[in-house]
Amino acid sequence: MYDNAEPEIVGPPKGEFDYKDVEGFERYLDAHGRLYSRKRTGLDAQGQRRLKKAVKYARFLALVPYGA
Amino acid sequence: MTENKHIYQAMFLLDNQEVRKSYAEARDWIRTTLEKHGAEVSVLRLWAERELAYPIEGKRRATYLLGWISATGQAVNEAKREMYLLGPAFRVLFLRADEIPQEELEIGIQDLAEGELVIPEDIPEVEEEEVFAEDLAPPVEEKAAEENSSEMAKKDDSEEAAPAEQEVKTDEDQTPQEETSNV
């Protein structure tokens, strides 16, 4: 059945998200390179949008994969 | 109509084959292309040489150049268009920024010392060979030869085993007779 366990909250970053700092936002991605949801990242809406942009720039530059 | 100049952070992915020939030449091509279209290049430095997360145009590694420029939007678009058509860059990203960081300004247009940039050899892509069912099954002649050899082996085994059985039989035949004679 469904796993009702509370997701592990990663928590906010130390600073701003930078597309070059792959190690900084790698913990917000799963093994396939997909972004975790806000429920899981624990970020506010603004932070989640900044994270999304950074990940998308990094994907374009082949720093992280697009995902399977 | 005059467009305002803005500060941009730029990242260029360079082909390692071109960089291996001459890093300075590749960097200068980027710089002259930007300046040709009216951009002012403040910083252009090596950011990394690393493996790509996914292959682009058959390339598995690339050299990343980081630049800080001030230019109009039109200049950026024109430079980008030229870079995708010509030159060593195969992927380019321009992002608007508020200001150029002080530590980046100190680097400026970076020259590399010999041996500072070591580019490993490209790993050739291995194409997977298609495997057909015919390749997996042995040919008819081999099959026939295998069958013949197995039959021969069976025959040999039966010939070898036959005398032993006879011996056993003779022993068995003798013992009841002896028993009866004793009785």
gemmi code that builds the backbone of each chain (N, CA, C; Angstrom):
import gemmi

chains = {
    "A": [
        ("MET", (0.844, -1.203, 0.000), (0.000, 0.000, 0.000), (0.879, 1.251, 0.000)),
        ("TYR", (0.264, 2.386, 0.284), (1.014, 3.640, 0.257), (1.908, 3.781, 1.479)),
        ("ASP", (3.028, 4.420, 1.221), (3.966, 4.674, 2.311), (3.584, 6.019, 2.941)),
        ("ASN", (3.042, 5.974, 4.120), (2.581, 7.205, 4.755), (3.652, 7.879, 5.615)),
        ("ALA", (4.870, 7.345, 5.543), (5.935, 7.914, 6.371), (6.230, 9.344, 5.932)),
        ("GLU", (6.557, 10.185, 6.867), (6.886, 11.578, 6.549), (8.166, 11.625, 5.718)),
        ("PRO", (8.200, 12.398, 4.624), (9.422, 12.459, 3.816), (10.538, 13.173, 4.576)),
        ("GLU", (11.736, 12.753, 4.229), (12.893, 13.381, 4.880), (13.069, 14.784, 4.314)),
        ("ILE", (13.049, 15.792, 5.172), (13.176, 17.182, 4.705), (14.652, 17.537, 4.604)),
        ("VAL", (15.026, 17.948, 3.416), (16.448, 18.235, 3.180), (16.858, 19.526, 3.870)),
        ("GLY", (16.001, 20.515, 3.811), (16.308, 21.772, 4.482), (16.838, 22.831, 3.552)),
        ("PRO", (16.797, 24.090, 4.002), (17.223, 25.187, 3.125), (18.731, 25.188, 2.898)),
        ("PRO", (19.172, 25.841, 1.827), (20.615, 25.886, 1.546), (21.325, 26.898, 2.442)),
        ("LYS", (22.659, 26.826, 2.389), (23.426, 27.788, 3.188), (23.385, 29.169, 2.545)),
        ("GLY", (23.412, 29.200, 1.209), (23.362, 30.491, 0.515), (22.415, 30.442, -0.660)),
        ("GLU", (22.691, 31.240, -1.659), (21.878, 31.241, -2.871), (22.215, 30.017, -3.721)),
        ("PHE", (21.279, 29.644, -4.577), (21.549, 28.545, -5.495), (22.329, 29.078, -6.690)),
        ("ASP", (23.403, 28.377, -7.015), (24.205, 28.753, -8.166), (24.300, 27.521, -9.065)),
        ("TYR", (24.057, 27.717, -10.350), (24.068, 26.563, -11.259), (25.435, 25.909, -11.337)),
        ("LYS", (26.501, 26.652, -11.001), (27.854, 26.100, -11.055), (28.175, 25.241, -9.827)),
        ("ASP", (27.469, 25.491, -8.752), (27.707, 24.769, -7.502), (26.838, 23.503, -7.482)),
        ("VAL", (27.288, 22.521, -8.233), (26.493, 21.297, -8.384), (26.356, 20.569, -7.043)),
        ("GLU", (27.436, 20.533, -6.298), (27.394, 19.819, -5.008), (26.401, 20.458, -4.041)),
        ("GLY", (26.184, 21.770, -4.231), (25.274, 22.488, -3.340), (23.828, 22.083, -3.499)),
        ("PHE", (23.419, 21.765, -4.731), (22.001, 21.407, -4.923), (21.803, 19.942, -5.295)),
        ("GLU", (22.882, 19.171, -5.285), (22.758, 17.756, -5.625), (21.875, 17.006, -4.630)),
        ("ARG", (21.841, 17.482, -3.395), (21.046, 16.797, -2.372), (19.538, 17.025, -2.559)),
        ("TYR", (19.190, 17.965, -3.446), (17.781, 18.186, -3.742), (17.314, 17.369, -4.949)),
        ("LEU", (18.225, 16.538, -5.472), (17.891, 15.713, -6.639), (17.942, 14.240, -6.233)),
        ("ASP", (17.102, 13.451, -6.890), (17.149, 12.019, -6.607), (18.218, 11.367, -7.491)),
        ("ALA", (18.273, 10.041, -7.432), (19.331, 9.328, -8.151), (19.228, 9.512, -9.663)),
        ("HIS", (18.029, 9.816, -10.155), (17.836, 9.995, -11.594), (18.028, 11.449, -12.016)),
        ("GLY", (18.301, 12.329, -11.090), (18.489, 13.740, -11.413), (17.213, 14.546, -11.380)),
        ("ARG", (16.152, 13.994, -10.814), (14.870, 14.715, -10.747), (14.786, 15.511, -9.447)),
        ("LEU", (14.154, 16.661, -9.549), (14.018, 17.537, -8.383), (13.012, 16.962, -7.378)),
        ("TYR", (13.327, 17.070, -6.110), (12.360, 16.701, -5.074), (11.277, 17.787, -4.998)),
        ("SER", (10.136, 17.403, -4.467), (9.047, 18.358, -4.316), (9.330, 19.289, -3.129)),
        ("ARG", (8.525, 20.327, -3.038), (8.671, 21.278, -1.918), (8.457, 20.601, -0.584)),
        ("LYS", (7.569, 19.614, -0.594), (7.270, 18.870, 0.631), (8.540, 18.214, 1.168)),
        ("ARG", (9.345, 17.810, 0.241), (10.551, 17.083, 0.615), (11.754, 18.015, 0.818)),
        ("THR", (11.848, 19.055, -0.023), (13.008, 19.951, 0.111), (12.866, 20.873, 1.320)),
        ("GLY", (11.644, 21.156, 1.698), (11.431, 22.044, 2.838), (11.675, 23.499, 2.496)),
        ("LEU", (11.723, 23.842, 1.197), (11.986, 25.223, 0.785), (10.683, 25.991, 0.647)),
        ("ASP", (10.786, 27.316, 0.710), (9.599, 28.127, 0.429), (9.457, 28.244, -1.092)),
        ("ALA", (8.370, 28.838, -1.535), (8.076, 28.869, -2.972), (9.182, 29.563, -3.758)),
        ("GLN", (9.667, 30.649, -3.202), (10.725, 31.405, -3.875), (12.010, 30.561, -3.998)),
        ("GLY", (12.344, 29.906, -2.891), (13.549, 29.063, -2.879), (13.443, 27.911, -3.864)),
        ("GLN", (12.245, 27.309, -3.921), (12.039, 26.187, -4.838), (12.177, 26.655, -6.293)),
        ("ARG", (11.690, 27.846, -6.595), (11.807, 28.378, -7.956), (13.260, 28.667, -8.307)),
        ("ARG", (14.005, 29.205, -7.344), (15.431, 29.476, -7.588), (16.194, 28.170, -7.809)),
        ("LEU", (15.845, 27.171, -7.001), (16.473, 25.851, -7.148), (16.176, 25.287, -8.539)),
        ("LYS", (14.926, 25.396, -8.946), (14.510, 24.873, -10.257), (15.314, 25.532, -11.377)),
        ("LYS", (15.482, 26.840, -11.291), (16.225, 27.561, -12.335), (17.684, 27.109, -12.363)),
        ("ALA", (18.281, 26.993, -11.176), (19.692, 26.598, -11.100), (19.882, 25.204, -11.692)),
        ("VAL", (18.975, 24.307, -11.370), (19.078, 22.928, -11.875), (18.911, 22.910, -13.389)),
        ("LYS", (18.011, 23.728, -13.894), (17.778, 23.741, -15.346), (18.967, 24.324, -16.102)),
        ("TYR", (19.603, 25.347, -15.553), (20.821, 25.873, -16.186), (21.922, 24.812, -16.159)),
        ("ALA", (22.039, 24.122, -15.024), (23.077, 23.095, -14.888), (22.831, 21.939, -15.851)),
        ("ARG", (21.559, 21.598, -16.058), (21.234, 20.533, -17.012), (21.626, 20.948, -18.427)),
        ("PHE", (21.346, 22.195, -18.774), (21.667, 22.692, -20.117), (23.166, 22.614, -20.375)),
        ("LEU", (23.961, 22.872, -19.325), (25.413, 22.851, -19.471), (26.005, 21.466, -19.193)),
        ("ALA", (25.160, 20.467, -19.094), (25.590, 19.069, -18.897), (26.366, 18.893, -17.596)),
        ("LEU", (26.015, 19.674, -16.578), (26.633, 19.486, -15.268), (25.869, 18.430, -14.466)),
        ("VAL", (24.566, 18.352, -14.702), (23.736, 17.293, -14.103), (22.874, 16.689, -15.220)),
        ("PRO", (22.483, 15.435, -15.070), (21.690, 14.815, -16.141), (20.255, 15.328, -16.164)),
        ("TYR", (19.616, 15.132, -17.300), (18.217, 15.536, -17.438), (17.281, 14.586, -16.697)),
        ("GLY", (17.730, 13.419, -16.413), (16.891, 12.450, -15.698), (16.428, 11.356, -16.612)),
        ("ALA", (16.136, 10.204, -16.001), (15.763, 9.039, -16.814), (14.264, 9.050, -17.072)),
    ],
    "B": [
        ("MET", (17.027, 53.452, -32.233), (16.835, 53.190, -30.805), (18.092, 52.567, -30.208)),
        ("THR", (18.567, 53.140, -29.131), (19.779, 52.583, -28.505), (19.393, 51.680, -27.341)),
        ("GLU", (20.031, 50.557, -27.320), (19.761, 49.596, -26.235), (20.727, 49.816, -25.092)),
        ("ASN", (20.244, 49.575, -23.911), (21.107, 49.715, -22.743), (22.040, 48.517, -22.621)),
        ("LYS", (23.218, 48.778, -22.083), (24.163, 47.685, -21.828), (23.866, 47.072, -20.477)),
        ("HIS", (23.999, 45.782, -20.413), (23.801, 45.054, -19.154), (25.007, 44.180, -18.891)),
        ("ILE", (25.105, 43.763, -17.654), (26.187, 42.837, -17.283), (25.660, 41.415, -17.421)),
        ("TYR", (26.451, 40.570, -18.040), (26.078, 39.172, -18.226), (27.185, 38.272, -17.703)),
        ("GLN", (26.727, 37.163, -17.124), (27.666, 36.082, -16.825), (27.523, 35.071, -17.959)),
        ("ALA", (28.634, 34.658, -18.525), (28.558, 33.746, -19.674), (29.369, 32.485, -19.401)),
        ("MET", (28.832, 31.383, -19.869), (29.558, 30.109, -19.751), (29.642, 29.497, -21.138)),
        ("PHE", (30.843, 29.095, -21.512), (31.058, 28.512, -22.840), (31.592, 27.091, -22.683)),
        ("LEU", (30.989, 26.161, -23.379), (31.515, 24.792, -23.406), (32.352, 24.658, -24.671)),
        ("LEU", (33.632, 24.379, -24.467), (34.539, 24.306, -25.613), (34.884, 22.857, -25.934)),
        ("ASP", (35.051, 22.624, -27.220), (35.464, 21.316, -27.699), (36.903, 21.055, -27.234)),
        ("ASN", (37.107, 19.913, -26.581), (38.439, 19.600, -26.045), (39.494, 19.446, -27.140)),
        ("GLN", (39.074, 19.019, -28.314), (40.041, 18.857, -29.409), (40.623, 20.217, -29.808)),
        ("GLU", (39.776, 21.242, -29.808), (40.240, 22.592, -30.157), (41.112, 23.158, -29.039)),
        ("VAL", (40.706, 22.889, -27.791), (41.468, 23.420, -26.651), (42.827, 22.733, -26.552)),
        ("ARG", (42.858, 21.455, -26.930), (44.128, 20.720, -26.889), (45.133, 21.330, -27.863)),
        ("LYS", (44.623, 21.799, -29.000), (45.521, 22.454, -29.973), (46.100, 23.723, -29.370)),
        ("SER", (45.220, 24.579, -28.865), (45.686, 25.822, -28.242), (44.549, 26.423, -27.407)),
        ("TYR", (44.791, 26.498, -26.105), (43.781, 27.103, -25.217), (43.649, 28.595, -25.524)),
        ("ALA", (44.803, 29.249, -25.724), (44.802, 30.704, -25.937), (44.035, 31.057, -27.218)),
        ("GLU", (44.219, 30.217, -28.234), (43.543, 30.476, -29.510), (42.024, 30.372, -29.354)),
        ("ALA", (41.588, 29.331, -28.651), (40.144, 29.136, -28.436), (39.560, 30.271, -27.606)),
        ("ARG", (40.278, 30.660, -26.568), (39.798, 31.755, -25.705), (39.729, 33.069, -26.468)),
        ("ASP", (40.771, 33.310, -27.305), (40.792, 34.567, -28.069), (39.687, 34.611, -29.122)),
        ("TRP", (39.333, 33.440, -29.655), (38.245, 33.414, -30.641), (36.933, 33.841, -29.978)),
        ("ILE", (36.724, 33.335, -28.770), (35.512, 33.720, -28.019), (35.529, 35.225, -27.743)),
        ("ARG", (36.661, 35.700, -27.331), (36.783, 37.120, -26.951), (36.572, 38.028, -28.157)),
        ("THR", (37.223, 37.708, -29.268), (37.088, 38.562, -30.459), (35.661, 38.525, -31.013)),
        ("THR", (35.030, 37.349, -30.918), (33.643, 37.248, -31.406), (32.720, 38.139, -30.585)),
        ("LEU", (32.924, 38.124, -29.268), (32.096, 38.966, -28.402), (32.346, 40.445, -28.678)),
        ("GLU", (33.616, 40.791, -28.823), (33.972, 42.205, -29.032), (33.523, 42.704, -30.407)),
        ("LYS", (33.524, 41.781, -31.371), (33.096, 42.136, -32.730), (31.641, 42.625, -32.737)),
        ("HIS", (30.844, 42.021, -31.843), (29.423, 42.389, -31.794), (29.141, 43.484, -30.765)),
        ("GLY", (30.195, 44.094, -30.255), (30.016, 45.255, -29.380), (29.996, 44.956, -27.898)),
        ("ALA", (30.359, 43.749, -27.512), (30.397, 43.420, -26.080), (31.758, 43.792, -25.498)),
        ("GLU", (31.737, 44.136, -24.232), (32.984, 44.466, -23.537), (33.309, 43.324, -22.575)),
        ("VAL", (34.409, 42.632, -22.855), (34.747, 41.440, -22.063), (35.622, 41.863, -20.887)),
        ("SER", (35.108, 41.657, -19.686), (35.872, 42.016, -18.484), (36.653, 40.819, -17.952)),
        ("VAL", (36.017, 39.680, -17.960), (36.647, 38.465, -17.419), (36.414, 37.322, -18.394)),
        ("LEU", (37.448, 36.531, -18.612), (37.316, 35.291, -19.381), (38.338, 34.323, -18.825)),
        ("ARG", (37.847, 33.338, -18.129), (38.780, 32.444, -17.435), (38.317, 31.005, -17.540)),
        ("LEU", (39.277, 30.111, -17.287), (38.966, 28.681, -17.284), (38.206, 28.357, -16.010)),
        ("TRP", (37.054, 27.724, -16.155), (36.291, 27.330, -14.963), (36.564, 25.873, -14.600)),
        ("ALA", (36.501, 24.984, -15.601), (36.750, 23.559, -15.316), (36.958, 22.802, -16.618)),
        ("GLU", (37.563, 21.667, -16.475), (37.606, 20.691, -17.573), (37.045, 19.431, -16.958)),
        ("ARG", (35.879, 19.006, -17.408), (35.222, 17.902, -16.723), (34.383, 17.052, -17.681)),
        ("GLU", (33.964, 15.920, -17.125), (33.124, 14.997, -17.884), (31.708, 15.564, -17.941)),
        ("LEU", (31.062, 15.395, -19.077), (29.694, 15.874, -19.226), (28.720, 14.870, -18.612)),
        ("ALA", (27.618, 15.361, -18.112), (26.616, 14.481, -17.505), (25.935, 13.616, -18.558)),
        ("TYR", (25.937, 14.098, -19.802), (25.390, 13.321, -20.917), (26.168, 13.734, -22.163)),
        ("PRO", (26.358, 12.821, -23.108), (27.150, 13.191, -24.291), (26.434, 14.219, -25.166)),
        ("ILE", (27.220, 15.191, -25.640), (26.693, 16.211, -26.558), (27.483, 16.095, -27.848)),
        ("GLU", (26.797, 15.856, -28.930), (27.407, 15.703, -30.255), (28.567, 14.706, -30.206)),
        ("GLY", (28.397, 13.634, -29.447), (29.422, 12.589, -29.363), (30.567, 12.909, -28.409)),
        ("LYS", (30.523, 14.102, -27.794), (31.607, 14.485, -26.885), (31.248, 14.068, -25.472)),
        ("ARG", (32.232, 13.539, -24.749), (31.986, 13.096, -23.373), (32.645, 14.015, -22.343)),
        ("ARG", (33.591, 14.837, -22.771), (34.240, 15.805, -21.891), (34.260, 17.160, -22.575)),
        ("ALA", (34.409, 18.205, -21.774), (34.477, 19.547, -22.360), (35.226, 20.478, -21.415)),
        ("THR", (35.685, 21.581, -21.979), (36.342, 22.625, -21.195), (35.350, 23.762, -21.013)),
        ("TYR", (35.164, 24.195, -19.765), (34.205, 25.258, -19.457), (34.958, 26.578, -19.278)),
        ("LEU", (34.537, 27.579, -20.031), (35.102, 28.932, -19.886), (34.036, 29.819, -19.262)),
        ("LEU", (34.426, 30.563, -18.240), (33.489, 31.484, -17.592), (33.862, 32.912, -17.958)),
        ("GLY", (32.878, 33.671, -18.349), (33.144, 35.057, -18.731), (32.168, 36.020, -18.079)),
        ("TRP", (32.604, 37.243, -17.913), (31.733, 38.337, -17.436), (31.842, 39.438, -18.471)),
        ("ILE", (30.723, 39.817, -19.041), (30.752, 40.806, -20.108), (29.683, 41.862, -19.846)),
        ("SER", (29.854, 43.008, -20.487), (28.763, 43.994, -20.507), (28.427, 44.228, -21.974)),
        ("ALA", (27.168, 44.043, -22.286), (26.747, 44.117, -23.687), (25.256, 44.392, -23.761)),
        ("THR", (24.817, 44.721, -24.950), (23.377, 44.869, -25.174), (22.788, 43.490, -25.465)),
        ("GLY", (21.493, 43.387, -25.329), (20.819, 42.116, -25.597), (21.011, 41.657, -27.028)),
        ("GLN", (20.999, 42.639, -27.945), (21.169, 42.316, -29.358), (22.570, 41.754, -29.630)),
        ("ALA", (23.572, 42.357, -28.987), (24.947, 41.889, -29.166), (25.103, 40.454, -28.667)),
        ("VAL", (24.460, 40.172, -27.566), (24.536, 38.822, -26.996), (23.915, 37.814, -27.959)),
        ("ASN", (22.752, 38.175, -28.506), (22.075, 37.260, -29.427), (22.901, 37.014, -30.683)),
        ("GLU", (23.485, 38.063, -31.208), (24.273, 37.911, -32.432), (25.539, 37.096, -32.185)),
        ("ALA", (26.182, 37.356, -31.063), (27.392, 36.597, -30.718), (27.061, 35.118, -30.514)),
        ("LYS", (25.945, 34.888, -29.847), (25.531, 33.506, -29.587), (25.282, 32.773, -30.904)),
        ("ARG", (24.597, 33.460, -31.818), (24.284, 32.842, -33.116), (25.564, 32.483, -33.855)),
        ("GLU", (26.550, 33.368, -33.819), (27.804, 33.093, -34.522), (28.568, 31.949, -33.851)),
        ("MET", (28.511, 31.916, -32.539), (29.248, 30.868, -31.814), (28.709, 29.476, -32.108)),
        ("TYR", (27.397, 29.385, -32.281), (26.821, 28.073, -32.592), (27.138, 27.631, -34.016)),
        ("LEU", (27.437, 28.591, -34.889), (27.756, 28.242, -36.273), (29.233, 27.972, -36.471)),
        ("LEU", (30.075, 28.748, -35.818), (31.524, 28.659, -36.017), (32.218, 28.537, -34.665)),
        ("GLY", (33.487, 28.165, -34.736), (34.322, 28.220, -33.544), (34.265, 27.002, -32.654)),
        ("PRO", (35.027, 27.063, -31.559), (35.187, 25.881, -30.704), (34.053, 25.663, -29.704)),
        ("ALA", (33.183, 26.657, -29.517), (32.126, 26.516, -28.503), (30.941, 25.755, -29.081)),
        ("PHE", (30.466, 24.759, -28.350), (29.291, 24.025, -28.832), (28.079, 24.210, -27.923)),
        ("ARG", (28.230, 24.910, -26.824), (27.074, 25.270, -25.999), (27.405, 26.556, -25.232)),
        ("VAL", (26.485, 27.476, -25.215), (26.728, 28.800, -24.631), (25.536, 29.193, -23.762)),
        ("LEU", (25.833, 29.802, -22.614), (24.759, 30.291, -21.736), (25.101, 31.699, -21.268)),
        ("PHE", (24.180, 32.636, -21.478), (24.336, 34.012, -20.986), (23.262, 34.274, -19.938)),
        ("LEU", (23.669, 34.796, -18.794), (22.714, 35.124, -17.732), (22.939, 36.560, -17.284)),
        ("ARG", (21.859, 37.278, -17.119), (21.965, 38.661, -16.618), (22.446, 38.646, -15.174)),
        ("ALA", (23.315, 39.589, -14.835), (23.814, 39.684, -13.463), (23.774, 41.146, -13.029)),
        ("ASP", (23.788, 41.344, -11.725), (23.736, 42.716, -11.205), (25.094, 43.403, -11.305)),
        ("GLU", (26.122, 42.666, -10.912), (27.471, 43.242, -10.943), (28.514, 42.137, -11.077)),
        ("ILE", (29.693, 42.531, -11.461), (30.782, 41.558, -11.588), (31.468, 41.425, -10.228)),
        ("PRO", (31.603, 40.223, -9.695), (32.264, 40.076, -8.394), (33.719, 40.565, -8.444)),
        ("GLN", (34.164, 41.089, -7.324), (35.494, 41.687, -7.262), (36.591, 40.649, -7.524)),
        ("GLU", (36.390, 39.438, -6.955), (37.434, 38.405, -7.130), (37.543, 37.958, -8.591)),
        ("GLU", (36.425, 38.059, -9.323), (36.460, 37.714, -10.750), (37.179, 38.816, -11.536)),
        ("LEU", (36.935, 40.054, -11.154), (37.583, 41.182, -11.851), (39.100, 41.122, -11.723)),
        ("GLU", (39.539, 40.602, -10.590), (40.993, 40.508, -10.374), (41.636, 39.505, -11.328)),
        ("ILE", (40.870, 38.478, -11.712), (41.417, 37.457, -12.624), (41.543, 38.031, -14.037)),
        ("GLY", (40.506, 38.704, -14.511), (40.526, 39.302, -15.850), (40.584, 38.241, -16.944)),
        ("ILE", (41.314, 38.551, -17.987), (41.493, 37.597, -19.087), (42.630, 36.658, -18.685)),
        ("GLN", (42.274, 35.427, -18.451), (43.233, 34.510, -17.831), (44.131, 33.835, -18.870)),
        ("ASP", (45.415, 33.847, -18.569), (46.377, 33.063, -19.345), (46.777, 31.868, -18.505)),
        ("LEU", (46.948, 30.750, -19.156), (47.319, 29.545, -18.419), (48.789, 29.242, -18.624)),
        ("ALA", (49.419, 28.787, -17.536), (50.809, 28.348, -17.643), (50.821, 26.952, -18.260)),
        ("GLU", (51.964, 26.561, -18.781), (52.071, 25.235, -19.398), (51.851, 24.156, -18.348)),
        ("GLY", (51.044, 23.201, -18.689), (50.767, 22.091, -17.762), (49.653, 22.389, -16.774)),
        ("GLU", (49.112, 23.610, -16.816), (48.039, 23.963, -15.884), (46.721, 23.295, -16.275)),
        ("LEU", (46.525, 23.193, -17.572), (45.314, 22.535, -18.069), (45.707, 21.205, -18.704)),
        ("VAL", (45.337, 20.127, -18.042), (45.642, 18.791, -18.561), (44.316, 18.174, -19.015)),
        ("ILE", (44.241, 17.903, -20.290), (43.010, 17.315, -20.845), (43.258, 15.836, -21.105)),
        ("PRO", (42.526, 14.970, -20.434), (42.728, 13.538, -20.692), (42.231, 13.154, -22.078)),
        ("GLU", (42.743, 12.022, -22.542), (42.347, 11.537, -23.867), (40.861, 11.202, -23.874)),
        ("ASP", (40.240, 11.431, -25.032), (38.824, 11.102, -25.170), (38.643, 9.593, -25.162)),
        ("ILE", (37.588, 9.159, -24.489), (37.265, 7.735, -24.490), (36.399, 7.468, -25.720)),
        ("PRO", (36.869, 6.611, -26.626), (36.038, 6.362, -27.822), (34.752, 5.638, -27.452)),
        ("GLU", (33.701, 6.048, -28.112), (32.410, 5.414, -27.836), (32.387, 4.012, -28.430)),
        ("VAL", (31.955, 3.054, -27.636), (31.887, 1.672, -28.098), (30.465, 1.395, -28.553)),
        ("GLU", (30.370, 1.053, -29.834), (29.041, 0.731, -30.363), (28.714, -0.728, -30.052)),
        ("GLU", (27.537, -0.921, -29.509), (27.121, -2.279, -29.168), (26.766, -3.037, -30.443)),
        ("GLU", (27.366, -4.229, -30.571), (27.073, -5.049, -31.754), (25.722, -5.722, -31.582)),
        ("GLU", (24.982, -5.743, -32.696), (23.672, -6.398, -32.640), (23.861, -7.915, -32.648)),
        ("VAL", (23.163, -8.573, -31.777), (23.275, -10.026, -31.678), (22.013, -10.636, -32.275)),
        ("PHE", (22.193, -11.469, -33.278), (21.063, -12.134, -33.916), (20.957, -13.567, -33.402)),
        ("ALA", (19.762, -14.128, -33.547), (19.519, -15.497, -33.091), (20.386, -16.484, -33.864)),
        ("GLU", (20.657, -16.151, -35.155), (21.487, -17.053, -35.968), (22.901, -17.158, -35.413)),
        ("ASP", (23.392, -16.027, -34.879), (24.749, -16.041, -34.318), (24.817, -16.904, -33.071)),
        ("LEU", (23.737, -16.870, -32.307), (23.733, -17.634, -31.054), (23.654, -19.138, -31.325)),
        ("ALA", (22.831, -19.566, -32.314), (22.688, -20.991, -32.617), (23.890, -21.456, -33.430)),
        ("PRO", (24.484, -22.637, -33.115), (25.622, -23.117, -33.896), (25.168, -23.559, -35.289)),
        ("PRO", (26.050, -23.480, -36.307), (25.662, -23.877, -37.664), (25.339, -25.361, -37.759)),
        ("VAL", (24.665, -25.744, -38.838), (24.141, -27.113, -38.999), (25.268, -28.139, -39.011)),
        ("GLU", (26.365, -27.845, -39.724), (27.478, -28.793, -39.825), (28.073, -29.089, -38.455)),
        ("GLU", (28.233, -28.021, -37.675), (28.793, -28.196, -36.326), (27.870, -29.049, -35.477)),
        ("LYS", (26.574, -28.806, -35.651), (25.593, -29.577, -34.885), (25.712, -31.063, -35.197)),
        ("ALA", (25.800, -31.349, -36.521), (25.893, -32.746, -36.952), (27.164, -33.379, -36.405)),
        ("ALA", (28.266, -32.631, -36.466), (29.534, -33.145, -35.960), (29.448, -33.409, -34.462)),
        ("GLU", (28.788, -32.517, -33.757), (28.634, -32.696, -32.311), (27.808, -33.934, -31.989)),
        ("GLU", (26.733, -34.115, -32.785), (25.875, -35.292, -32.569), (26.637, -36.585, -32.813)),
        ("ASN", (27.428, -36.609, -33.925), (28.219, -37.798, -34.244), (29.198, -38.126, -33.130)),
        ("SER", (29.873, -37.092, -32.668), (30.881, -37.312, -31.620), (30.219, -37.814, -30.338)),
        ("SER", (29.031, -37.286, -30.034), (28.347, -37.735, -28.820), (27.881, -39.178, -28.954)),
        ("GLU", (27.436, -39.545, -30.176), (27.030, -40.940, -30.403), (28.213, -41.887, -30.249)),
        ("MET", (29.352, -41.483, -30.828), (30.565, -42.293, -30.738), (30.971, -42.469, -29.288)),
        ("ALA", (30.895, -41.406, -28.544), (31.265, -41.456, -27.136), (30.349, -42.396, -26.368)),
        ("LYS", (29.071, -42.364, -26.704), (28.106, -43.266, -26.053), (28.434, -44.727, -26.343)),
        ("LYS", (28.773, -44.966, -27.633), (29.111, -46.331, -28.039), (30.308, -46.847, -27.254)),
        ("ASP", (31.331, -45.990, -27.172), (32.550, -46.375, -26.447), (32.229, -46.718, -25.003)),
        ("ASP", (31.377, -45.913, -24.425), (31.002, -46.142, -23.021), (30.293, -47.473, -22.860)),
        ("SER", (29.407, -47.772, -23.806), (28.637, -49.029, -23.704), (29.559, -50.233, -23.886)),
        ("GLU", (30.552, -50.136, -24.793), (31.492, -51.237, -25.004), (32.354, -51.476, -23.768)),
        ("GLU", (32.757, -50.380, -23.182), (33.590, -50.502, -21.979), (32.788, -51.060, -20.812)),
        ("ALA", (31.553, -50.674, -20.745), (30.734, -51.092, -19.610), (30.270, -52.541, -19.745)),
        ("ALA", (30.160, -53.045, -20.949), (29.628, -54.401, -21.180), (30.439, -55.502, -20.504)),
        ("PRO", (31.759, -55.596, -20.643), (32.504, -56.692, -19.979), (32.348, -56.677, -18.472)),
        ("ALA", (32.320, -55.545, -17.911), (32.159, -55.440, -16.453), (30.836, -56.055, -16.030)),
        ("GLU", (29.801, -55.750, -16.842), (28.482, -56.309, -16.516), (28.504, -57.840, -16.604)),
        ("GLN", (29.191, -58.303, -17.658), (29.291, -59.756, -17.843), (29.969, -60.416, -16.650)),
        ("GLU", (31.030, -59.741, -16.219), (31.764, -60.280, -15.066), (30.847, -60.381, -13.850)),
        ("VAL", (30.111, -59.347, -13.659), (29.187, -59.316, -12.527), (28.186, -60.442, -12.645)),
        ("LYS", (27.706, -60.580, -13.894), (26.699, -61.624, -14.127), (27.263, -62.995, -13.822)),
        ("THR", (28.492, -63.228, -14.237), (29.104, -64.544, -14.010), (29.236, -64.823, -12.520)),
        ("ASP", (29.590, -63.756, -11.789), (29.711, -63.932, -10.331), (28.368, -64.307, -9.718)),
        ("GLU", (27.353, -63.560, -10.206), (26.011, -63.810, -9.670), (25.534, -65.233, -10.030)),
        ("ASP", (25.888, -65.639, -11.268), (25.465, -66.973, -11.727), (26.130, -68.083, -10.906)),
        ("GLN", (27.380, -67.834, -10.580), (28.126, -68.869, -9.855), (27.644, -69.062, -8.433)),
        ("THR", (27.401, -67.967, -7.798), (27.060, -68.061, -6.364), (25.815, -68.905, -6.063)),
        ("PRO", (24.719, -68.747, -6.806), (23.571, -69.606, -6.489), (23.872, -71.093, -6.689)),
        ("GLN", (24.692, -71.342, -7.742), (25.020, -72.750, -8.009), (25.791, -73.374, -6.842)),
        ("GLU", (26.754, -72.522, -6.397), (27.553, -73.009, -5.256), (26.661, -73.276, -4.046)),
        ("GLU", (25.766, -72.320, -3.875), (24.852, -72.447, -2.726), (24.043, -73.748, -2.832)),
        ("THR", (23.542, -73.989, -4.013), (22.714, -75.202, -4.213), (23.534, -76.470, -4.010)),
        ("SER", (24.783, -76.374, -4.523), (25.635, -77.566, -4.387), (25.923, -77.858, -2.923)),
        ("ASN", (26.108, -76.767, -2.195), (26.389, -76.934, -0.763), (25.193, -77.553, -0.041)),
        ("VAL", (24.023, -77.133, -0.510), (22.811, -77.629, 0.128), (22.658, -79.102, -0.236)),
    ],
}
model = gemmi.Model(1)
for chain_id, residues in chains.items():
    chain = gemmi.Chain(chain_id)
    for i, (resn, *xyz) in enumerate(residues, 1):
        res = gemmi.Residue()
        res.name, res.seqid = resn, gemmi.SeqId(i, " ")
        for name, pos in zip(("N", "CA", "C"), xyz):
            atom = gemmi.Atom()
            atom.name, atom.element = name, gemmi.Element(name[0])
            atom.pos, atom.b_iso = gemmi.Position(*pos), 0.0
            res.add_atom(atom)
        chain.add_residue(res)
    model.add_chain(chain)
structure = gemmi.Structure()
structure.add_model(model)
structure.setup_entities()
